[in-house]
């Protein structure tokens, strides 16, 4: 949950900087944001199609760690000049974010007793998504006073740091092999 909340907080800062990337970074019209979002969506769809297999192979913590890392690399790539790098960053962001959310919500479903699942899931959704809303506001302010490249580089680095949170916990054996994820 910690990695998920951290990643969603950073996703808010990333989202607030999108138009600075399009305008100041790429010199494109605002409509180019739609292209970046479409590529990000393609990354999310690809992850969604592979999520079951990846979750079984990596375990929840490993899947979350990979998601944080992909997201962080994608955000950092958006700080670099050039359409190809920014498009690749969008693809990585789209691929990484679902990993973290799927891992967190799978853990909730697996670890929570059935009679507490509704309340617990509601609270977890709040813990995961509230930081994003707060960071969108804060990120908009930061974009106004900070070069978007610096902001994105720092945000990407912070996301890579978030990847260490689930990677250090139980769920991933020292050899990188995932523990078995029980099925309900």
N, CA, C and O of each residue as an XYZ file, in Angstrom:
736
protein
N       0.822     -1.185      0.000
C       0.000      0.000      0.000
C       0.869      1.253      0.000
O       0.533      2.250     -0.638
N       1.978      1.195      0.713
C       2.869      2.356      0.785
C       3.421      2.695     -0.594
O       3.418      3.858     -0.998
N       3.889      1.695     -1.305
C       4.422      1.932     -2.646
C       3.322      2.440     -3.574
O       3.574      3.298     -4.420
N       2.118      1.922     -3.424
C       1.003      2.370     -4.255
C       0.654      3.823     -3.990
O       0.464      4.598     -4.928
N       0.568      4.200     -2.719
C       0.244      5.587     -2.383
C       1.352      6.527     -2.842
O       1.081      7.612     -3.357
N       2.592      6.110     -2.655
C       3.743      6.918     -3.098
C       3.719      7.095     -4.611
O       3.913      8.202     -5.112
N       3.485      6.019     -5.329
C       3.465      6.079     -6.787
C       2.317      6.943     -7.283
O       2.489      7.711     -8.230
N       1.158      6.833     -6.666
C       0.023      7.649     -7.088
C       0.247      9.123     -6.760
O      -0.206      9.994     -7.502
N       0.934      9.409     -5.669
C       1.304     10.791     -5.358
C       2.191     11.337     -6.481
O       1.960     12.434     -6.990
N       3.188     10.571     -6.850
C       4.100     10.996     -7.911
C       3.399     11.057     -9.269
O       3.761     11.875    -10.115
N       2.410     10.208     -9.481
C       1.637     10.251    -10.721
C       0.879     11.566    -10.841
O       0.675     12.070    -11.946
N       0.464     12.118     -9.715
C      -0.200     13.419     -9.741
C       0.736     14.523    -10.193
O       0.352     15.385    -10.984
N       1.954     14.499     -9.696
C       2.949     15.493    -10.124
C       3.244     15.312    -11.613
O       3.340     16.290    -12.354
N       3.386     14.072    -12.041
C       3.620     13.779    -13.448
C       2.467     14.287    -14.312
O       2.691     14.898    -15.357
N       1.253     14.037    -13.879
C       0.087     14.475    -14.643
C       0.005     15.989    -14.754
O      -0.378     16.522    -15.795
N       0.363     16.674    -13.686
C       0.316     18.131    -13.698
C       1.353     18.726    -14.647
O       1.199     19.856    -15.110
N       2.391     17.978    -14.932
C       3.461     18.491    -15.786
C       3.275     18.152    -17.265
O       4.089     18.559    -18.094
N       2.233     17.424    -17.603
C       2.079     16.942    -18.977
C       2.070     18.065    -20.006
O       2.750     17.967    -21.028
N       1.319     19.122    -19.758
C       1.235     20.191    -20.752
C       2.532     20.982    -20.850
O       2.823     21.548    -21.904
N       3.319     21.034    -19.774
C       4.640     21.651    -19.855
C       5.552     20.811    -20.750
O       6.353     21.355    -21.510
N       5.429     19.492    -20.658
C       6.206     18.602    -21.525
C       5.817     18.840    -22.981
O       6.680     18.978    -23.849
N       4.517     18.887    -23.240
C       4.023     19.054    -24.608
C       4.437     20.412    -25.165
O       4.930     20.495    -26.290
N       4.243     21.468    -24.393
C       4.500     22.822    -24.875
C       5.985     23.191    -24.813
O       6.624     23.390    -25.846
N       6.523     23.278    -23.611
C       7.909     23.728    -23.442
C       8.918     22.653    -23.854
O       9.966     22.968    -24.418
N       8.609     21.402    -23.576
C       9.559     20.330    -23.867
C       9.603     19.922    -25.319
O      10.680     19.715    -25.878
N       8.444     19.805    -25.935
C       8.384     19.310    -27.314
C       8.003     20.373    -28.332
O       8.171     20.172    -29.534
N       7.492     21.502    -27.859
C       7.061     22.561    -28.776
C       5.860     22.152    -29.612
O       5.721     22.588    -30.755
N       5.004     21.331    -29.060
C       3.833     20.823    -29.775
C       2.563     21.535    -29.320
O       2.545     22.207    -28.288
N       1.519     21.378    -30.100
C       0.204     21.901    -29.739
C      -0.354     21.099    -28.568
O       0.023     19.942    -28.384
N      -1.249     21.692    -27.769
C      -1.830     20.976    -26.627
C      -2.502     19.656    -27.003
O      -2.592     18.752    -26.172
N      -2.971     19.537    -28.235
C      -3.621     18.296    -28.658
C      -2.658     17.108    -28.664
O      -3.103     15.961    -28.645
N      -1.356     17.360    -28.689
C      -0.361     16.285    -28.650
C      -0.463     15.488    -27.348
O      -0.039     14.334    -27.292
N      -1.022     16.099    -26.307
C      -1.231     15.375    -25.050
C      -2.097     14.138    -25.286
O      -1.911     13.113    -24.630
N      -3.031     14.231    -26.211
C      -3.876     13.087    -26.544
C      -3.070     11.918    -27.084
O      -3.369     10.762    -26.786
N      -2.060     12.213    -27.869
C      -1.186     11.156    -28.389
C      -0.440     10.487    -27.236
O      -0.340      9.261    -27.175
N       0.082     11.313    -26.320
C       0.806     10.754    -25.176
C      -0.106      9.897    -24.311
O       0.298      8.837    -23.832
N      -1.338     10.359    -24.113
C      -2.285      9.564    -23.323
C      -2.669      8.268    -24.035
O      -2.874      7.246    -23.381
N      -2.768      8.295    -25.358
C      -3.087      7.067    -26.108
C      -1.959      6.044    -25.961
O      -2.217      4.854    -25.779
N      -0.726      6.503    -26.040
C       0.420      5.597    -25.879
C       0.461      5.068    -24.446
O       0.738      3.890    -24.221
N       0.187      5.937    -23.487
C       0.128      5.498    -22.087
C      -0.954      4.442    -21.914
O      -0.755      3.452    -21.211
N      -2.087      4.652    -22.550
C      -3.167      3.667    -22.490
C      -2.768      2.334    -23.094
O      -3.160      1.279    -22.597
N      -1.989      2.379    -24.165
C      -1.513      1.130    -24.779
C      -0.622      0.367    -23.803
O      -0.694     -0.859    -23.720
N       0.212      1.088    -23.071
C       1.045      0.435    -22.056
C       0.202     -0.206    -20.973
O       0.512     -1.300    -20.501
N      -0.862      0.472    -20.581
C      -1.754     -0.069    -19.551
C      -2.483     -1.317    -20.044
O      -2.638     -2.287    -19.302
N      -2.923     -1.286    -21.278
C      -3.602     -2.456    -21.846
C      -2.646     -3.648    -21.903
O      -3.021     -4.770    -21.562
N      -1.421     -3.400    -22.332
C      -0.437     -4.489    -22.394
C      -0.207     -5.090    -21.012
O      -0.153     -6.311    -20.864
N      -0.073     -4.237    -20.008
C       0.104     -4.746    -18.645
C      -1.128     -5.515    -18.193
O      -1.013     -6.577    -17.580
N      -2.289     -4.987    -18.491
C      -3.520     -5.668    -18.105
C      -3.622     -7.062    -18.692
O      -4.075     -7.992    -18.023
N      -3.204     -7.210    -19.934
C      -3.256     -8.518    -20.578
C      -2.263     -9.509    -19.971
O      -2.509    -10.715    -19.956
N      -1.153     -8.996    -19.478
C      -0.105     -9.864    -18.929
C      -0.127     -9.928    -17.401
O       0.676    -10.649    -16.807
N      -1.021     -9.195    -16.764
C      -0.989     -9.038    -15.307
C      -1.069    -10.365    -14.549
O      -0.308    -10.578    -13.605
N      -1.952    -11.232    -14.939
C      -2.101    -12.503    -14.219
C      -0.820    -13.311    -14.218
O      -0.375    -13.798    -13.178
N      -0.240    -13.444    -15.381
C       1.003    -14.201    -15.505
C       2.130    -13.536    -14.728
O       2.864    -14.199    -13.995
N       2.263    -12.220    -14.890
C       3.337    -11.502    -14.197
C       3.165    -11.545    -12.690
O       4.142    -11.681    -11.952
N       1.940    -11.433    -12.235
C       1.668    -11.465    -10.799
C       2.035    -12.831    -10.209
O       2.600    -12.909     -9.118
N       1.714    -13.898    -10.932
C       2.082    -15.229    -10.453
C       3.600    -15.411    -10.445
O       4.141    -16.015     -9.519
N       4.284    -14.904    -11.449
C       5.745    -15.078    -11.529
C       6.508    -14.204    -10.548
O       7.491    -14.645     -9.953
N       6.056    -12.959    -10.377
C       6.803    -12.002     -9.557
C       6.303    -11.899     -8.126
O       7.025    -11.419     -7.252
N       5.084    -12.340     -7.877
C       4.468    -12.105     -6.577
C       3.985    -10.660     -6.498
O       4.328     -9.828     -7.338
N       3.191    -10.383     -5.483
C       2.602     -9.041     -5.367
C       3.662     -7.967     -5.190
O       3.619     -6.923     -5.841
N       4.611     -8.231     -4.305
C       5.640     -7.212     -4.041
C       6.570     -7.019     -5.242
O       6.938     -5.892     -5.571
N       6.939     -8.101     -5.881
C       7.788     -7.990     -7.063
C       7.095     -7.260     -8.197
O       7.701     -6.443     -8.890
N       5.804     -7.565     -8.381
C       5.009     -6.910     -9.423
C       4.894     -5.414     -9.128
O       5.008     -4.590    -10.035
N       4.669     -5.067     -7.872
C       4.598     -3.655     -7.482
C       5.943     -2.968     -7.676
O       5.997     -1.837     -8.160
N       7.023     -3.637     -7.305
C       8.359     -3.041     -7.460
C       8.665     -2.768     -8.933
O       9.159     -1.695     -9.278
N       8.374     -3.733     -9.795
C       8.592     -3.531    -11.224
C       7.734     -2.391    -11.741
O       8.186     -1.588    -12.557
N       6.500     -2.319    -11.271
C       5.619     -1.235    -11.700
C       6.146      0.133    -11.301
O       6.140      1.067    -12.103
N       6.605      0.252    -10.053
C       7.195      1.523     -9.597
C       8.406      1.886    -10.441
O       8.578      3.044    -10.822
N       9.239      0.904    -10.733
C      10.454      1.155    -11.510
C      10.121      1.576    -12.944
O      10.704      2.528    -13.461
N       9.189      0.871    -13.584
C       8.788      1.252    -14.940
C       8.208      2.656    -14.962
O       8.536      3.461    -15.833
N       7.340      2.946    -13.993
C       6.752      4.275    -13.890
C       7.854      5.324    -13.724
O       7.844      6.340    -14.419
N       8.797      5.092    -12.819
C       9.875      6.046    -12.575
C      10.725      6.290    -13.811
O      11.067      7.433    -14.113
N      11.066      5.231    -14.523
C      11.839      5.381    -15.754
C      11.050      6.163    -16.801
O      11.607      6.982    -17.532
N       9.755      5.901    -16.861
C       8.907      6.614    -17.817
C       8.807      8.095    -17.515
O       8.884      8.923    -18.422
N       8.636      8.433    -16.250
C       8.558      9.838    -15.859
C       9.879     10.529    -16.164
O       9.887     11.637    -16.702
N      10.981      9.898    -15.832
C      12.295     10.489    -16.115
C      12.502     10.674    -17.619
O      13.103     11.663    -18.037
N      12.019      9.746    -18.430
C      12.150      9.864    -19.885
C      11.386     11.065    -20.415
O      11.788     11.655    -21.417
N      10.295     11.437    -19.763
C       9.546     12.617    -20.193
C      10.323     13.913    -19.955
O       9.977     14.953    -20.516
N      11.344     13.858    -19.149
C      12.178     15.042    -18.911
C      13.171     15.260    -20.046
O      13.755     16.338    -20.157
N      13.366     14.264    -20.876
C      14.359     14.333    -21.944
C      13.742     14.937    -23.208
O      12.532     14.842    -23.415
N      14.568     15.555    -24.046
C      14.035     16.149    -25.275
C      13.792     15.088    -26.343
O      14.520     14.099    -26.432
N      12.788     15.302    -27.128
C      12.535     14.440    -28.272
C      11.260     13.632    -28.145
O      10.955     13.068    -27.094
N      10.533     13.593    -29.235
C       9.255     12.887    -29.272
C       9.393     11.410    -28.918
O       8.596     10.877    -28.146
N      10.404     10.749    -29.481
C      10.542      9.307    -29.267
C      10.754      8.980    -27.795
O      10.170      8.025    -27.283
N      11.580      9.761    -27.111
C      11.834      9.498    -25.692
C      10.592      9.758    -24.849
O      10.293      9.001    -23.925
N       9.874     10.824    -25.165
C       8.664     11.146    -24.407
C       7.574     10.106    -24.673
O       6.835      9.732    -23.762
N       7.475      9.644    -25.910
C       6.514      8.584    -26.215
C       6.872      7.288    -25.495
O       5.996      6.610    -24.959
N       8.154      6.945    -25.483
C       8.599      5.752    -24.748
C       8.309      5.901    -23.262
O       7.897      4.945    -22.605
N       8.525      7.105    -22.733
C       8.201      7.365    -21.327
C       6.721      7.167    -21.053
O       6.352      6.596    -20.026
N       5.874      7.629    -21.956
C       4.430      7.449    -21.781
C       4.054      5.979    -21.769
O       3.202      5.557    -20.987
N       4.685      5.200    -22.635
C       4.432      3.758    -22.677
C       4.832      3.106    -21.354
O       4.094      2.277    -20.820
N       5.998      3.479    -20.828
C       6.465      2.920    -19.555
C       5.566      3.330    -18.392
O       5.277      2.522    -17.510
N       5.130      4.575    -18.394
C       4.212      5.033    -17.345
C       2.931      4.209    -17.383
O       2.446      3.737    -16.355
N       2.396      4.047    -18.590
C       1.173      3.255    -18.737
C       1.350      1.808    -18.332
O       0.429      1.191    -17.798
N       2.526      1.263    -18.583
C       2.791     -0.127    -18.201
C       3.017     -0.258    -16.706
O       2.633     -1.269    -16.117
N       3.628      0.728    -16.080
C       3.995      0.621    -14.669
C       2.870      0.873    -13.681
O       2.728      0.141    -12.701
N       2.074      1.897    -13.928
C       1.040      2.240    -12.945
C       0.075      1.093    -12.631
O      -0.208      0.856    -11.457
N      -0.433      0.383    -13.621
C      -1.350     -0.712    -13.282
C      -0.713     -1.799    -12.423
O      -1.395     -2.419    -11.607
N       0.582     -2.036    -12.597
C       1.259     -3.068    -11.801
C       1.104     -2.780    -10.313
O       0.761     -3.660     -9.523
N       1.365     -1.532     -9.953
C       1.320     -1.142     -8.547
C      -0.101     -1.267     -8.004
O      -0.309     -1.783     -6.906
N      -1.070     -0.795     -8.771
C      -2.461     -0.834     -8.310
C      -2.999     -2.265     -8.249
O      -3.674     -2.640     -7.290
N      -2.700     -3.049     -9.264
C      -3.156     -4.446     -9.272
C      -2.546     -5.212     -8.105
O      -3.235     -5.982     -7.437
N      -1.265     -5.002     -7.863
C      -0.594     -5.701     -6.754
C      -1.217     -5.315     -5.416
O      -1.488     -6.178     -4.582
N      -1.441     -4.030     -5.214
C      -2.012     -3.572     -3.943
C      -3.423     -4.119     -3.740
O      -3.751     -4.612     -2.661
N      -4.240     -4.035     -4.756
C      -5.624     -4.485     -4.603
C      -5.727     -6.012     -4.541
O      -6.635     -6.542     -3.901
N      -4.815     -6.713     -5.191
C      -4.775     -8.167     -5.059
C      -4.422     -8.556     -3.632
O      -5.009     -9.479     -3.067
N      -3.456     -7.845     -3.052
C      -3.072     -8.122     -1.663
C      -4.252     -7.891     -0.722
O      -4.465     -8.666      0.210
N      -5.005     -6.845     -0.961
C      -6.181     -6.568     -0.120
C      -7.179     -7.708     -0.243
O      -7.680     -8.206      0.765
N      -7.466     -8.117     -1.448
C      -8.446     -9.185     -1.648
C      -7.978    -10.501     -1.040
O      -8.783    -11.263     -0.504
N      -6.710    -10.761     -1.121
C      -6.169    -12.041     -0.641
C      -6.026    -12.066      0.873
O      -6.245    -13.104      1.496
N      -5.664    -10.943      1.469
C      -5.337    -10.904      2.891
C      -6.493    -10.499      3.802
O      -6.407    -10.684      5.016
N      -7.557     -9.960      3.251
C      -8.654     -9.445      4.069
C      -9.752    -10.494      4.235
O     -10.178    -11.100      3.251
N     -10.208    -10.713      5.451
C     -11.344    -11.623      5.644
C     -12.568    -11.123      4.863
O     -12.792     -9.919      4.743
N     -13.332    -12.047      4.348
C     -14.470    -11.710      3.488
C     -15.433    -10.729      4.139
O     -15.975     -9.861      3.456
N     -15.660    -10.846      5.449
C     -16.625     -9.963      6.103
C     -16.098     -8.528      6.279
O     -16.866     -7.639      6.647
N     -14.828     -8.293      6.028
C     -14.221     -6.954      6.151
C     -13.766     -6.395      4.809
O     -13.239     -5.285      4.748
N     -13.964     -7.146      3.743
C     -13.416     -6.774      2.445
C     -13.960     -5.446      1.919
O     -13.189     -4.635      1.405
N     -15.235     -5.209      2.032
C     -15.825     -3.974      1.513
C     -15.255     -2.741      2.190
O     -14.845     -1.795      1.517
N     -15.226     -2.745      3.509
C     -14.699     -1.607      4.270
C     -13.213     -1.425      3.990
O     -12.743     -0.309      3.767
N     -12.491     -2.521      4.005
C     -11.048     -2.443      3.778
C     -10.742     -1.939      2.373
O      -9.877     -1.080      2.202
N     -11.430     -2.453      1.381
C     -11.198     -2.014      0.003
C     -11.510     -0.531     -0.153
O     -10.785      0.184     -0.844
N     -12.567     -0.069      0.475
C     -12.895      1.359      0.419
C     -11.799      2.226      1.010
O     -11.430      3.252      0.439
N     -11.287      1.815      2.142
C     -10.200      2.565      2.787
C      -8.929      2.532      1.949
O      -8.244      3.544      1.807
N      -8.624      1.386      1.407
C      -7.419      1.261      0.585
C      -7.534      2.128     -0.669
O      -6.564      2.776     -1.063
N      -8.701      2.144     -1.294
C      -8.891      3.007     -2.461
C      -8.647      4.471     -2.093
O      -8.029      5.211     -2.859
N      -9.126      4.882     -0.936
C      -8.884      6.253     -0.486
C      -7.399      6.499     -0.282
O      -6.876      7.527     -0.712
N      -6.713      5.565      0.370
C      -5.276      5.713      0.604
C      -4.471      5.721     -0.692
O      -3.430      6.374     -0.775
N      -4.946      5.004     -1.694
C      -4.228      4.955     -2.963
C      -4.489      6.178     -3.833
O      -3.568      6.702     -4.460
N      -5.732      6.634     -3.875
C      -6.089      7.669     -4.848
C      -6.100      9.093     -4.302
O      -5.950     10.034     -5.082
N      -6.269      9.290     -3.015
C      -6.258     10.649     -2.450
C      -4.917     11.352     -2.681
O      -4.914     12.538     -3.009
N      -3.779     10.667     -2.524
C      -2.507     11.358     -2.784
C      -2.404     11.903     -4.207
O      -1.763     12.929     -4.431
N      -3.026     11.229     -5.162
C      -2.985     11.679     -6.548
C      -3.685     13.022     -6.700
O      -3.176     13.913     -7.379
N      -4.836     13.171     -6.080
C      -5.581     14.424     -6.173
C      -4.811     15.569     -5.530
O      -4.752     16.670     -6.077
N      -4.228     15.309     -4.381
C      -3.438     16.337     -3.685
C      -2.224     16.720     -4.533
O      -1.895     17.900     -4.650
N      -1.567     15.734     -5.116
C      -0.361     15.996     -5.899
C      -0.651     16.710     -7.212
O       0.201     17.441     -7.716
N      -1.834     16.511     -7.772
C      -2.191     17.266     -8.981
C      -2.201     18.758     -8.686
O      -1.708     19.560     -9.479
N      -2.761     19.123     -7.546
C      -2.800     20.535     -7.149
C      -1.383     21.030     -6.854
O      -0.968     22.071     -7.363
N      -0.655     20.293     -6.044
C       0.712     20.687     -5.705
C       1.594     20.717     -6.954
O       2.407     21.626     -7.121
N       1.436     19.739     -7.817
C       2.221     19.676     -9.045
C       1.957     20.860     -9.956
O       2.880     21.375    -10.587
N       0.708     21.297    -10.031
C       0.390     22.473    -10.848
C       1.137     23.701    -10.329
O       1.633     24.511    -11.113
N       1.214     23.830     -9.018
C       1.972     24.934     -8.437
C       3.463     24.799     -8.699
O       4.139     25.783     -9.000
N       3.973     23.583     -8.584
C       5.399     23.351     -8.818
C       5.793     23.600    -10.269
O       6.872     24.130    -10.536
N       4.929     23.221    -11.206
C       5.218     23.433    -12.626
C       5.315     24.929    -12.926
O       6.069     25.342    -13.806
N       4.557     25.729    -12.199
C       4.571     27.177    -12.427
C       5.887     27.821    -11.996
O       6.258     28.872    -12.518
N       6.592     27.205    -11.052
C       7.811     27.835    -10.515
C       9.078     27.007    -10.725
O      10.168     27.437    -10.348
N       8.941     25.820    -11.326
C      10.085     24.916    -11.504
C      10.151     24.468    -12.959
O       9.118     24.265    -13.597
N      11.335     24.317    -13.473
C      11.502     23.766    -14.811
C      10.932     22.344    -14.812
O      11.271     21.536    -13.948
N      10.080     22.048    -15.769
C       9.420     20.736    -15.794
C      10.423     19.591    -15.881
O      10.158     18.503    -15.369
N      11.564     19.814    -16.517
C      12.565     18.752    -16.645
C      13.155     18.385    -15.287
O      13.373     17.211    -14.987
N      13.405     19.390    -14.484
C      13.931     19.138    -13.135
C      12.872     18.420    -12.309
O      13.166     17.445    -11.617
N      11.649     18.905    -12.385
C      10.548     18.304    -11.631
C      10.348     16.843    -12.018
O      10.170     15.988    -11.151
N      10.378     16.558    -13.308
C      10.179     15.182    -13.765
C      11.364     14.288    -13.415
O      11.172     13.124    -13.063
N      12.562     14.805    -13.504
C      13.727     14.006    -13.126
C      13.670     13.636    -11.646
O      13.952     12.496    -11.277
N      13.307     14.593    -10.805
C      13.184     14.313     -9.366
C      12.027     13.356     -9.077
O      12.140     12.474     -8.226
N      10.926     13.535     -9.785
C       9.770     12.654     -9.606
C      10.105     11.233    -10.045
O       9.729     10.274     -9.372
N      10.808     11.088    -11.169
C      11.219      9.765    -11.635
C      12.159      9.091    -10.647
O      12.042      7.894    -10.384
N      13.094      9.867    -10.101
C      14.030      9.312     -9.112
C      13.285      8.884     -7.851
O      13.585      7.839     -7.274
N      12.326      9.685     -7.427
C      11.536      9.325     -6.240
C      10.747      8.038     -6.486
O      10.622      7.207     -5.587
N      10.217      7.872     -7.693
C       9.479      6.649     -8.018
C      10.396      5.430     -8.004
O       9.995      4.350     -7.571
N      11.614      5.606     -8.472
C      12.571      4.496     -8.398
C      12.863      4.150     -6.938
O      13.056      2.982     -6.601
N      12.896      5.161     -6.080
C      13.046      4.907     -4.648
C      11.851      4.169     -4.080
O      12.003      3.312     -3.211
N      10.659      4.498     -4.567
C       9.451      3.788     -4.122
C       9.511      2.312     -4.488
O       8.936      1.475     -3.792
N      10.199      1.992     -5.567
C      10.312      0.586     -5.990
C      11.032     -0.250     -4.946
O      10.821     -1.460     -4.861
N      11.879      0.386     -4.155
C      12.616     -0.351     -3.126
C      11.716     -0.808     -1.991
O      12.025     -1.790     -1.316
N      10.600     -0.107     -1.771
C       9.713     -0.450     -0.647
C       9.159     -1.868     -0.794
O       9.356     -2.689      0.102
N       8.475     -2.178     -1.890
C       7.974     -3.569     -1.988
C       9.082     -4.572     -2.272
O       8.967     -5.738     -1.895
N      10.144     -4.143     -2.926
C      11.222     -5.081     -3.258
C      11.925     -5.605     -2.010
O      12.436     -6.725     -2.015
N      11.959     -4.806     -0.936
C      12.633     -5.231      0.297
C      11.766     -6.126      1.164
O      12.284     -6.841      2.022
N      10.461     -6.102      0.957
C       9.550     -6.852      1.826
C       9.457     -8.308      1.446
O      10.083     -8.769      0.492
N       8.654     -9.027      2.222
C       8.458    -10.438      1.893
C       7.596    -10.520      0.638
O       6.862     -9.583      0.324
N       7.679    -11.589     -0.046
C       6.933    -11.759     -1.284
C       7.870    -11.999     -2.458
O       7.472    -12.589     -3.463
N       9.113    -11.544     -2.336
C      10.114    -11.811     -3.350
C      11.288    -12.470     -2.647
O      11.869    -11.898     -1.725
N      11.625    -13.639     -3.072
C      12.767    -14.332     -2.480
C      14.045    -13.660     -2.922
O      14.062    -12.938     -3.919
N      15.112    -13.893     -2.189
C      16.386    -13.221     -2.466
C      16.898    -13.498     -3.877
O      17.607    -12.664     -4.440
N      16.567    -14.616     -4.445
C      17.002    -14.930     -5.801
C      16.148    -14.295     -6.873
O      16.381    -14.513     -8.062
N      15.140    -13.496     -6.463
C      14.274    -12.834     -7.414
C      13.054    -13.665     -7.779
O      12.153    -13.187     -8.469
N      13.028    -14.912     -7.314
C      11.900    -15.782     -7.632
C      10.727    -15.422     -6.722
O      10.906    -15.231     -5.519
N       9.571    -15.333     -7.277
C       8.393    -14.928     -6.510
C       7.866    -16.084     -5.679
O       7.970    -17.249     -6.061
N       7.293    -15.728     -4.521
C       6.587    -16.713     -3.717
C       5.273    -17.045     -4.417
O       4.763    -16.250     -5.206
N       4.749    -18.182     -4.134
C       3.470    -18.591     -4.720
C       2.373    -17.685     -4.206
O       2.261    -17.451     -3.003
N       1.558    -17.172     -5.125
C       0.412    -16.359     -4.760
C      -0.792    -17.286     -4.666
O      -1.241    -17.816     -5.682
N      -1.327    -17.492     -3.450
C      -2.474    -18.400     -3.322
C      -3.682    -17.887     -4.099
O      -3.863    -16.678     -4.250
N      -4.484    -18.785     -4.579
C      -5.711    -18.416     -5.293
C      -6.885    -18.704     -4.399
O      -6.886    -19.670     -3.636
N      -7.883    -17.860     -4.500
C      -9.130    -18.062     -3.747
C     -10.078    -18.902     -4.521
O     -11.181    -19.181     -4.052
